Amino acid sequence: MVPALIKESQMSSVEFQGVSKKFGGTVAVEKTDIAIEQGEFFSMLGPSGCGKSTTLRMLAGFIAPTTGRILVNGRDITDLPPEARGIGIVFQNYAIFPHMNVFDNIAFGLVERKQDKATIKRKVEATLAQVGLTGYEGRFERELSGGQKQRVALARVLVIEPEILLLDEPLSALDKQMREEMKFWIKDIQKSIGITTVYVTHDQSEALTMSDRIAVMNEGRMLQIGSPVDIYEKPSSRFIAEFIGDSNLLRASVTELTDTGCVVDLGEGVAVPARVSDAVSVAPGEPVGLLLRPEMVRLMPAHDGEKPRLSGKIVDEVYQGALRRYRVAAGTHELVVEVPNRPELVRMAAGTPVDLFWSAESGVAVP
């Protein structure tokens, strides 16, 4: 059930139609077309300076696009001021007023909208319960933890009942443990409310964990839009393959196309099947990278049983608690393989001959 604070009828779709932004001679965002569905958690992911925050600020109304239109529920909001868009935004610095307590911080937007005291009290109390801060009404910023400040900032936005929620790097100021906790909390809140949410981050873990869909950006361009599974398992370019998660990209060339993808030659007579992202096409003879995620490769001491995809030797091992990461030299290739740290698995020293195995679905040909 959607709580009363945000009604299902208020959930909104967002559409970018040919939107671009230039600052002088610099193109910050190239011509962009996006359709964000009602109630969707949509993330824009990319390195610093890729244009994701500029795109978010155009949606919020803080920056005017150079070309294109922005629509919410089919309504053109391109030329509307921020306060007329029905959009709430949470920034990475939270912008909590230090001279106000938690109640007054959350109530600020309602006071500005000249709502009566009874309505303000009711809405603030409901929002405090929603974000788990009941009983914190009288506290000031200096008395709050980082996670509590983040909740206050989100509550201050939710209380005004926006049609769309924008989150601009909201977890960047928190430590690693708090970020892990808050990303699940934000997703749970968004899911329970059902509000359309646009999230900007450079942290791939946040995007993969929280999003319904992700747009990967670089140098002002939307390179690929898809589900977390598609982005991680079927990247459409080398940039995405290397930016999202850990990756092995082995030099290869396409030898033939198949119903499920293609076959690639790794050299020295080794040919293996590979999938291909729906967003790209490859042709026989074309050089590609064979993407193998470290956790998708099975590593065993060399033996005379099942024929391996590749054989090689351990170069070194890095202990990472839950995992052991082995660097393996296999002919002209070098791979990193992650092995669960379990006592029944044999630990292999540098120089140990090994065989490498992976399923036909695990390798992806990336142009």
N, C-alpha and C positions, 0 to 999 in steps of 0.2 A: 504493500500500500504506500502511495506517495503522501508524506505528511502534509498537513494543511498549509504550511508555510509556502511551499511551492506547488501549485496545482498543475495537473497534467496538461490542462489547456494552455498553461503558460510556457510549456516547453517549446523551444523555437529552433528552426533550421537556419543555417547560415550559408550564404553563397557568395563567392568571389568570382566576378566575371571580368577576366582580362585585367586584373589589378596589377599595377606596377608602381614603383616609387624611385625617383631619382633625386639625389642631393647634388645639385650642380651637374657636373659631368659624371658623377658616380652613380651606377645603378645599384641600389640597395636591394630591390625586389624586382625580378623580371616578371613579365606577363604571367599572371597566375590565375588558374581556374580551380576552385575548390568547392565541393558541396558537402557540408557538414549536416548530418541528420539530427532530428529532434532527439534529445536525451543522450546524444553520443558524447563520449569522452575522447576528444580528438587532440593529439599532441603534435607539436611542431618541434622536431629534434634536429640539432646540428651544432657545429662548432661556433665559437664566438665570432660575431661579425657576419654570420651567414644570411641574416635578414629575417630571422624568426620573430624577434621582438618588434621590429619595424612592422611586420605583418600584423602582429597582435595590436599594436598601437593604432594602426589604420582602422581595424575593426572597432576599437574603443572610441575612436574619434579624436585622438590626440594629434594624429598626423593625417593630412589629406593625401589621398593617392594622386599620382601624376596622371595615370590613365585608369579606366575601368570603373566598375560599380560594385558596391557591397549591398547585399540584400539580406534581410532578416524576415523569415516567413513570407518571402516574396515582396516585402516592402523595401523600397530603396532608401537606405539610411546614409548614403555616401556624403551628403551635404548637411546632415543633422549634427548639432553640437553633442558632445558626450552625454550631457544630462538628459537628452531627449531620446537616447537609444535603448534604454531599458537594459543596460549592461553594467555588471559589477566586476571590478578588477582588484585582485590581490597582488601587490608588488613584493619583491624579495626582501625589502627592508621593513615591511609590515606597516610603517607610518602610524604607529600607535601614539596617541597624544599622551605625553608623560604627566601632564597636569590633571588628567581625567582618570577616574577609576574605570574598571571594566564595564560597568553598566553604562556610564556616560559615553564611553568610546563606542560601544555597540549602538547606543541610541542616537548618535550624532546625526546620521543620515535621516532618521525619522524626524528629529527636531528641525533640521533644515527644511524638511517637507511640511513643517507646521502641523504635524499630526497631534491629536490631543493626548494628554498625559496617560489616560487609561489605556488607550491603544498602544502607546509607546511601551508602557509597563508590560502589557500582555505579550507583545511581539518580542521584546527583549528577553523576557523570561522563557518564552518558547524556544528562542534561538539559543540561549544559554544551555537549555536542556539538550537541544539537538547536537551541540558541539561538546557536550560533557563538561560544562563549566558552571553548573548550578552551584551556588555557594561562594563563587569567586567575584561576585558583583562589586564588592567594595575594595578589591585589590587594585594597586597601581602597577604600571609597567615594571618598575624596579623589583616588584614582588613576584614576578612571573618568570617561569622557565621559558626557554626558547620555543618549546612545543606549545606551551600555553599562549604565548604571544601570537603564534601562528594561528591558533584556534580563534583568538580574539579578532584577528584581522579577517579571517574567513567569516566569522559571525557578523561582523560589521557590514559585510557585503550581503550576506544571505538575508539579513533582517529587512532590507529594502525590497526584497522579492524581485530580483532582476530576472529578465528573460534568459540571459546568457551569463555564464560565469567565466571570467578570464583569469588565468593564473600565470604570472610571469616569474619563473624561477623561484617559486615560493619556499623551497627547501634548501636553497644554497647556503643560507647562513647557519644551518644546523649541523651538529656533528653527525658522524656516520650512523651511529646507533639510532639517534633521534630521526634522521632521514628515513631509515628503514621502517620505523614505527609509523611515521606520519604519512608516508606514501600509501600505506594500506588504509590508514584512517581516512585520508582524503577520498580515496576511491570508494570506501564504504559509504561515506556521507553523500558523495555524488550519486551513487547508485540508489541509495534510499530516497533521495530527493527527486532524482530523475532529471536534473537540470542539465541543459546542453552546456558542455564545458570545453574550453580551448586552453590547452596547457602548453607552455613554452619551457623547454629544458635543453641542456646540453648533456644531461645524464641519461645514458641509454637504459640503465637499470630502471629508472623512474618511468621512462616511456614504455618499456616492455611490460612492466608490472601493471601500470594503471590504465593503459589506453585500450579503447576499442579499435581505433586506427591511428596510424602514425604517418606524418609527412616528414620525410628526411630532406633537409635543406642543405645546400652548400652554394656559396657565392651568389646568393639571391635567387636561386632556382629550386623548385620542388623536383627532386630527383626521382622519388618514388613515394606513392601513397598506398598503404595497405595495412592489413592486420599485423600485430606483433609477430605472429608465426610466419607470415609471408615475408616481412622485412628481414627477420633473422635467418630463416631457412632458405629463402629464394631471393636474395638481393639482386637488383637489376644492374649493378655496376661495382667496380672494384672499390670505389670510394665507400659505398655503403657496406660492402663485405668487410672492409678493414675498420670502418668506424663503429659498426655495431658488433659488439662482442669480440672475442679472440678468434683469430682465423689463421688457417694455413692456406695460402694461395700457391698452388703448384703450377709451374709452367707446363702448358699442354697445348695440343692442337686438336681440332675437331676432325675425326676421320669419317664419321657417318651420322646421319640423323635417324632417330628411332621414334616409335610411337610415344615413348615416355620422356624423350629428351634427345640425347646424343651419346656417341662413344668418343672418348678423347684418348689421345696418345700421350703418355707420360715419358716417352723415350725408352731406349734399350728394350724395345719390343713389348712394353707394358701398355695394354689398352684396357680402359675401364669405363663402365657406364656412368652417365651423369645426368642429372635433371637440369632443366633450363627454366629460368624465371619467365612467367607469363608476359612480363613487361619487355622482354628482349627477344631477339632472334639470332641464331648463329648459323654458319654455313660450313660445309666441309672445307678443310684447309685453313680455316680461320684460327689464329692464335687466341687462346683463352686462358684464364686461370681456373684451376680446379679448386673450388672452395671446400675445405674440410674443417669443420669445427673440432677443436681439440677433444671435446667430450664424445664425439661421434666415432673416434678411431679406437679400435681394440688392439691392445699391445700385448704380445706374448713372447716368451723366450723362443728362439728359433727351434723348429721341430720338423718332423717328416710327415706330419698329418695334412690337414687342410691347406690347399695352396693359398698363400697370402696375396694381397694386392701388391704389396711392396715388402722388401726385406732390407734391413740395415743394422746399425749399431747405435747403442745409447751413447750420446755425447755427454750429457750431464743430467742431474736430477735436482729439482727444487721442491723442498718440503713446504706445503701451504696448509697444514692442519688437516682439513677434511679431504684434501687432494694432494697427490704427488704429480708434479709436472715434469715429464721427461722430454728432453730435446733429442730427436733421433735424426741421424744422417742416413738417407736412403738413396744411394746413387748420387745423382745431381740435385736431389731434393733434400730439404731439411724441414722437419715437422715438429710441432709441439703436441704432445699427447697428454691428456689429463686422465689419471687413474684414481679411483676412489681409495682413500687411505683405510684399507681393511686388513686385519691381521692375516687372513687366509690368502691374500694376494702376494705373490713373490715380489720382493723388492729387488730391483735390477741395478747393478753398478755400471759406471761408465765403461764402455768397451764391450758390453754384453751383446751378442748377436740377437736380433729380435725380428719378429714378423709383424706386419701391420695389416689389419683387416678393417673393412667398413662395408656397410650395406650399399646396394645400388642406389637407394634413396638418399644416402647421406652426402654424396658428392654433388656439387652444383657447378656447372660451367658458367663462368662470369666473363663477359667480354672485357 
